[in-house]
Amino acid sequence: ERALAGQGTVVLLSGEAGSGKTTLVQEFARRAQARHMDLLVALGQCDAQTGLGDPYLPFREILRLLTGDVDSGLAAHTVSAENASRLRGALTNSVDVLLELTPDLVGLFLSNIPIAGFFVGAAKIVAEKAGWMDRLRQLARGQGTPRGGVDLDQAHILEQYTDFLRGLSARQPILLVLDDVQWADAASLSLLFHLSRSLPSSRVLIVAAYRPAEVALGRGGERHPREKVLAEIKRYQGNVWVDLDRADPVASRRFCDALLDCAPNGLGEDFRAALCRQTEGHPLFTVELLCDL
C-alpha cells in the first residue's frame, strides 16, 4: 500500500531452502494483482552457475519482461497468464519510457533480443508508425546512443535503470521480485542498493529473496559483500525484513492444519500433531511428506 501511494521501498525475504519464499512471493503477487488491475509484476532470477560472472543478470531479465518479452526462456515458466497479458498491454508505456528517458539501456540490456518480437498485432502497427522499430534496432546495435555505443560507467547505468522504473511506475505501479539474491553478481547488488535509495517517491515495490546461511558465508573471515549490501538496506529502509526461519511452534502448527484442510479429510489431532512434530512445520518437508503418505 505504501508503494502504491508513491513511497517505493524494498522488502527483504529470507529463509532456508524449502521455507516457502518463492511460493509466498507468487501468492502475494497473485493477490496484489487481483486487487490492483494495473499492477505489473516482473521476476529476475539470480543464477548459482553464471550469476557471479554475468553482470546485472536479474535486472536484465526484469527489463526484458517489462518490455514485453514474456514468451521466451525463463519467462514462459515463471510468468502467469494474467501477468503476461498485463506486460504485453503495458508495452506502449514501457517502450515509450525506454526510448524517451533511458535509450542507453537498449544496447546494454536488450541487445540480444529480436526487436520484432516485442510487438504483436496492433502494437506492431503502432510501433512502426511511431518509428520505434527502427530506433530500437539502432540502439540494440549500439548506434544512436549519446555515447556512440561506448561502454557506459556504472553510475550512468544505475541512473538510467532508476529513471526507467521511475518513468514507467508513474504510469503503472510495479512489483519487482529478485529471487536467490545470495547468488547475485556485484553489479546487481550495486543496482539493488541504488534503487533502495533512489525510488522513495516512485510506485515500485522490490522484494529480494535470499538464503541467509549462504549470504553469511564469509571470505577469509571477511563479511560477504552481499551481507554488507543487505545490512545497509535494512539500516536505511527500517523494518523491511521478513524472516521465514523464525516461525514459532504455534505458526508451524497453523501451517500444518491449513495445509491439511485444503482438502476434505478425516485426519485427527494425533496425526496433525505427529506431522508437525516430524517436520517442525518446514513447508517443503511437510508438503513432501504428506504427498508421500
C-alpha positions as CSV (number, residue, x, y, z in Angstrom):
1,E,0.0,0.0,0.0
2,R,2.9,2.4,0.7
3,A,4.4,1.7,-2.7
4,L,1.0,2.3,-4.4
5,A,0.9,5.6,-2.6
6,G,4.2,6.6,-4.2
7,Q,6.5,5.5,-1.3
8,G,8.7,3.0,-3.1
9,T,10.5,0.5,-0.9
10,V,12.4,-2.8,-0.7
11,V,11.4,-5.8,1.3
12,L,14.0,-8.5,2.2
13,L,12.6,-12.0,2.4
14,S,14.9,-14.6,3.9
15,G,14.6,-18.3,4.6
16,E,16.4,-21.5,4.1
17,A,15.8,-23.7,1.0
18,G,12.2,-25.0,1.1
19,S,11.0,-22.5,3.6
20,G,8.4,-21.2,1.1
21,K,10.0,-17.9,-0.2
22,T,9.0,-18.5,-3.8
23,T,5.5,-19.7,-3.0
24,L,4.9,-16.8,-0.7
25,V,6.0,-14.2,-3.3
26,Q,3.9,-15.8,-6.0
27,E,0.8,-15.8,-3.9
28,F,1.5,-12.2,-2.8
29,A,1.8,-11.2,-6.4
30,R,-1.4,-13.0,-7.4
31,R,-3.4,-11.4,-4.6
32,A,-1.9,-7.9,-5.3
33,Q,-2.8,-8.1,-9.0
34,A,-6.3,-9.3,-8.1
35,R,-6.8,-6.1,-6.1
36,H,-5.0,-3.7,-8.4
37,M,-5.8,-4.1,-12.1
38,D,-2.9,-2.1,-13.5
39,L,-0.1,-3.6,-11.3
40,L,2.8,-5.1,-13.3
41,V,5.0,-7.9,-11.8
42,A,8.5,-8.8,-13.1
43,L,10.8,-11.5,-11.8
44,G,14.6,-11.6,-12.0
45,Q,16.4,-14.8,-11.1
46,C,20.0,-14.9,-9.9
47,D,21.9,-18.0,-11.0
48,A,24.3,-20.1,-9.0
49,Q,26.4,-21.1,-12.0
50,T,26.6,-17.9,-14.1
51,G,25.3,-15.2,-11.9
52,L,28.5,-14.2,-10.3
53,G,30.1,-13.5,-13.7
54,D,27.1,-12.2,-15.5
55,P,26.6,-8.5,-14.7
56,Y,23.0,-7.3,-14.0
57,L,21.6,-10.8,-14.8
58,P,18.3,-10.5,-12.8
59,F,17.8,-6.9,-13.8
60,R,18.3,-7.7,-17.5
61,E,15.5,-10.4,-17.1
62,I,13.3,-7.8,-15.4
63,L,13.8,-5.2,-18.1
64,R,13.0,-7.9,-20.8
65,L,9.7,-8.7,-19.1
66,L,8.8,-5.1,-18.6
67,T,9.4,-4.5,-22.4
68,G,7.2,-7.4,-23.5
69,D,9.5,-10.4,-23.8
70,V,7.2,-12.8,-21.9
71,D,7.2,-15.9,-24.2
72,S,10.9,-17.0,-24.1
73,G,13.2,-18.7,-21.7
74,L,12.5,-18.4,-18.0
75,A,9.6,-16.1,-18.5
76,A,7.5,-18.8,-20.2
77,H,7.7,-20.9,-16.9
78,T,7.5,-18.1,-14.3
79,V,5.0,-15.5,-15.6
80,S,1.3,-16.2,-15.1
81,A,-1.1,-15.9,-18.0
82,E,-2.7,-12.8,-16.3
83,N,0.6,-11.1,-15.7
84,A,1.8,-11.9,-19.2
85,S,-1.3,-10.2,-20.6
86,R,-0.6,-7.1,-18.5
87,L,3.0,-7.0,-19.5
88,R,2.1,-7.1,-23.2
89,G,-0.6,-4.5,-22.6
90,A,2.0,-2.2,-21.0
91,L,4.3,-2.4,-24.0
92,T,3.4,1.0,-25.3
93,N,4.2,2.6,-22.0
94,S,7.4,0.8,-21.4
95,V,8.9,1.3,-24.8
96,D,7.9,4.9,-24.8
97,V,9.7,5.4,-21.5
98,L,12.7,3.4,-22.6
99,L,13.2,5.4,-25.8
100,E,12.4,8.8,-24.2
101,L,14.3,8.6,-20.9
102,T,16.7,5.7,-21.0
103,P,17.9,4.8,-24.5
104,D,21.3,3.6,-23.4
105,L,19.6,0.6,-21.7
106,V,18.6,-0.9,-25.0
107,G,22.1,-1.6,-26.2
108,L,23.3,-2.7,-22.7
109,F,20.4,-4.9,-21.6
110,L,18.4,-5.8,-24.6
111,S,20.9,-6.2,-27.4
112,N,20.4,-10.0,-27.9
113,I,16.6,-9.9,-28.2
114,P,14.8,-9.9,-31.6
115,I,13.3,-6.5,-31.7
116,A,10.5,-7.5,-34.0
117,G,9.3,-10.0,-31.3
118,F,8.5,-7.1,-29.0
119,F,5.4,-6.2,-30.9
120,V,2.4,-8.3,-31.9
121,G,-0.8,-7.4,-33.8
122,A,-2.0,-3.8,-33.3
123,A,1.0,-3.0,-31.2
124,K,3.3,-3.7,-34.2
125,I,1.4,-1.2,-36.3
126,V,1.7,1.4,-33.7
127,A,5.4,0.7,-33.3
128,E,6.0,1.1,-37.0
129,K,4.1,4.3,-37.2
130,A,5.9,5.8,-34.2
131,G,9.3,4.8,-35.6
132,W,10.0,2.7,-32.6
133,M,11.2,-0.4,-34.5
134,D,14.0,1.4,-36.4
135,R,15.0,3.3,-33.3
136,L,15.2,0.1,-31.2
137,R,17.2,-1.8,-33.8
138,Q,19.7,1.1,-34.0
139,L,20.1,1.2,-30.2
140,A,20.3,-2.6,-29.9
141,R,23.3,-2.4,-32.4
142,G,24.9,0.3,-30.3
143,Q,24.0,3.0,-32.8
144,G,22.3,6.3,-32.0
145,T,23.3,6.3,-28.3
146,P,24.7,9.5,-26.7
147,R,28.0,7.8,-26.4
148,G,28.1,6.0,-29.7
149,G,28.0,2.5,-28.3
150,V,30.9,3.1,-25.9
151,D,30.7,1.2,-22.6
152,L,29.0,3.2,-20.0
153,D,30.2,3.7,-16.5
154,Q,28.3,2.1,-13.7
155,A,26.9,5.3,-12.2
156,H,25.3,6.1,-15.6
157,I,23.8,2.6,-15.8
158,L,22.4,2.9,-12.3
159,E,20.8,6.2,-13.1
160,Q,19.4,5.0,-16.4
161,Y,17.7,2.0,-14.8
162,T,16.4,4.1,-12.0
163,D,14.9,6.6,-14.4
164,F,13.3,3.8,-16.4
165,L,11.5,2.5,-13.3
166,R,10.5,6.0,-12.2
167,G,9.1,6.8,-15.6
168,L,7.2,3.5,-16.0
169,S,5.8,3.5,-12.4
170,A,4.4,7.0,-13.0
171,R,2.1,5.3,-15.5
172,Q,1.6,1.9,-13.8
173,P,2.7,0.5,-10.3
174,I,5.4,-2.2,-10.4
175,L,6.3,-5.1,-8.2
176,L,9.8,-6.4,-8.8
177,V,10.9,-9.8,-7.5
178,L,14.6,-10.7,-7.2
179,D,15.0,-14.4,-6.4
180,D,18.1,-16.2,-5.0
181,V,19.9,-12.9,-4.2
182,Q,22.5,-15.0,-2.4
183,W,23.9,-15.7,-5.9
184,A,23.6,-12.1,-7.2
185,D,26.6,-10.6,-9.0
186,A,28.3,-7.5,-7.7
187,A,26.8,-5.2,-10.3
188,S,23.3,-6.4,-9.5
189,L,23.9,-5.8,-5.8
190,S,25.0,-2.2,-6.5
191,L,21.9,-1.6,-8.6
192,L,19.7,-3.1,-5.9
193,F,21.2,-0.8,-3.2
194,H,21.0,2.2,-5.6
195,L,17.3,1.5,-6.2
196,S,16.6,1.2,-2.5
197,R,17.9,4.7,-2.0
198,S,16.5,6.3,-5.2
199,L,12.9,5.1,-5.5
200,P,11.2,6.6,-2.4
201,S,8.9,8.7,-4.5
202,S,8.0,6.0,-7.0
203,R,5.3,3.4,-7.2
204,V,7.7,0.5,-7.0
205,L,8.0,-2.4,-4.5
206,I,11.1,-4.6,-4.7
207,V,11.0,-8.0,-3.0
208,A,14.5,-9.5,-2.7
209,A,14.5,-13.2,-1.5
210,Y,17.6,-15.0,-0.3
211,R,19.0,-17.8,1.8
212,P,20.7,-16.2,4.9
213,A,23.0,-19.1,5.6
214,E,24.7,-18.8,2.2
215,V,24.9,-15.0,2.5
216,A,26.6,-15.4,5.8
217,L,29.5,-17.4,4.4
218,G,32.5,-15.1,4.6
219,R,35.6,-14.8,2.5
220,G,38.7,-15.4,4.7
221,G,37.0,-14.1,7.8
222,E,35.6,-11.0,6.0
223,R,31.9,-10.2,5.7
224,H,30.4,-11.4,2.4
225,P,29.7,-8.4,0.1
226,R,26.0,-9.5,-0.1
227,E,25.7,-9.3,3.6
228,K,27.0,-5.8,3.6
229,V,24.5,-4.6,1.0
230,L,21.6,-6.3,2.7
231,A,22.6,-4.8,6.0
232,E,22.8,-1.4,4.6
233,I,19.3,-1.7,3.0
234,K,17.9,-2.7,6.4
235,R,19.6,0.2,8.0
236,Y,18.2,2.8,5.6
237,Q,14.8,1.2,4.9
238,G,14.0,0.2,8.5
239,N,11.7,-2.7,9.3
240,V,11.6,-4.3,5.8
241,W,12.8,-7.8,6.7
242,V,10.6,-10.9,6.6
243,D,12.4,-14.0,8.1
244,L,10.6,-17.3,7.3
245,D,13.1,-19.2,9.5
246,R,11.7,-17.6,12.7
247,A,8.3,-19.3,12.6
248,D,7.3,-20.3,16.1
249,P,5.6,-23.6,17.0
250,V,2.2,-22.0,17.0
251,A,2.7,-20.7,13.5
252,S,4.1,-24.0,12.3
253,R,1.0,-25.8,13.6
254,R,-1.3,-23.3,11.9
255,F,0.5,-24.0,8.7
256,C,0.2,-27.8,9.0
257,D,-3.5,-27.5,9.8
258,A,-4.1,-25.1,6.9
259,L,-2.3,-27.4,4.5
260,L,-4.3,-30.5,5.6
261,D,-7.6,-28.6,5.4
262,C,-7.0,-27.6,1.8
263,A,-9.0,-30.7,1.0
264,P,-11.7,-32.7,2.9
265,N,-10.1,-35.2,5.3
266,G,-10.6,-37.2,8.4
267,L,-7.2,-36.6,9.9
268,G,-7.4,-36.1,13.7
269,E,-5.3,-34.5,16.4
270,D,-2.9,-37.3,16.8
271,F,-1.9,-37.3,13.1
272,R,-1.7,-33.5,12.9
273,A,0.5,-33.3,16.0
274,A,2.8,-36.0,14.7
275,L,3.1,-34.4,11.3
276,C,4.0,-31.0,12.8
277,R,6.4,-32.7,15.2
278,Q,8.2,-34.7,12.5
279,T,8.6,-31.8,10.0
280,E,8.8,-28.9,12.6
281,G,6.5,-27.0,10.3
282,H,9.1,-26.8,7.5
283,P,7.0,-26.1,4.4
284,L,8.8,-28.3,1.9
285,F,9.3,-31.2,4.3
286,T,5.6,-31.0,5.3
287,V,4.3,-30.9,1.8
288,E,6.6,-33.7,0.5
289,L,5.9,-36.0,3.5
290,L,2.2,-35.5,3.2
291,C,2.3,-36.3,-0.6
292,D,4.4,-39.3,0.1
293,L,2.0,-40.6,2.7
